[in-house]
Amino acid sequence: MADDPFALFDRWYAEAHDSEPNDPNAMALATVDAAGQPSVRMVLLKGHGPDGFVFYTNREGRKAADLAAVPKAALLFHWKSLRRQIRIEGPVALATDGESDAYFASRGRDSQLGAWASDQSRPLADRATFEARFAEVTERFAGGDVPRPPHWGGYRVTPQVIEFWQDRAHRLHERRVFTRSGDDWSEGLLFP
């Protein structure tokens, strides 16, 4: 194996931080529900390493319901400025309460309050309803720390497959794929 997939990810991710104008940690998260209906949305990577790729969200929203029904996901990082993308597939598990608490505490206060005010992915009659709920939780937690809501926390995607795609002239792209078998990784190439 020419590269450790995590070392290669770290190199590409660092280069994305230097070149992407906005949110180099943005990744598409694809899930399926119990009926097999796929769904994809953008989330932000908040931690990564050999144990997995971590994001945080409301655990009562649609993506959480999908992950409870089918605890597998695919991630896609696309860095247009670098003409690169990374695809990751694997099983999903909850991040620990300690990890979720620590990340929640690092968020801005308004983001913390928004986690309390939002019934993520559920119908909303009008924007004024959400703004009123935000005002209510702002008053509720005035003068003190905002604790992590019990319905909010992290997820970890443990990679089984990591594919590195590099744009090349004339659509003769380079695709390197790393596949996990137990604790070991094998590397191969894919046709563009």
Salt bridges, closest charged atoms under 4 A:
ASP3 OD1 - ARG11 NH2 2.94
ASP3 OD2 - ARG176 NH2 3.09
ASP10 OD1 - HIS48 NE2 2.80
GLU15 OE1 - ARG84 NH1 2.53
ASP51 OD2 - ARG156 NE 3.39
GLU60 OE1 - ARG122 NH2 3.53
ASP66 OD2 - ARG41 NH2 3.76
GLU89 OE2 - ARG87 NH1 3.18
ASP97 OD1 - ARG148 NH2 3.41
GLU99 OE2 - ARG156 NH2 2.43
ASP101 OD1 - ARG148 NE 2.56
ASP119 OD1 - ARG122 NH1 3.81
ASP119 OD2 - ARG133 NH1 2.73
GLU131 OE2 - ARG127 NE 3.33
GLU163 OE1 - ARG87 NE 3.10
GLU163 OE2 - ARG175 NE 2.67
ASP167 OD2 - ARG83 NH2 2.29
ASP167 OD1 - HIS173 ND1 3.07
GLU174 OE1 - ARG168 NH2 2.88
GLU187 OE2 - ARG176 NH2 2.59
